[in-house]
């Protein structure tokens, strides 16, 4: 099934971004990359994505800080899924404005299912 949607992956670990990009490109999604919070904000200003996959721990900006900025600018219209290897409570992240949560390391099928849950529904 060929899918459509523009996904922004925000993660400072290049190998994670490469893997996610490869998998989602094979599924038919267009993937953009940002390796820090500042470049993510610039990318979002240029073109609003269908979904953001956001790493919780980055050197320049904690994921929740970027999430709060996104919620101030875009309310809940922009789905943001937090990706983290930390012991964060999914319920607490959702309470802070996250649309969803992926625990690292994640199964690639779980990644695809998570993305399709937000992007494919929005495309209908």
QUIWOHU-V419662 format. One line per field, one symbol per residue. burial: + if it has 9 or more other ideal C-beta (glycine too) atoms within 8 Angstrom, else -. A space follows every 10 residues. Layout:
burial: ???
This chain:
burial: --+-++++++ ++---++-++ +-+++-+-+- ++-++++-++ ++++----++ ++++++++-- +-++++++++ +--+---+++ ++++---+-- --++-+++-+ ++---+---+ ++-+++++++ -++-
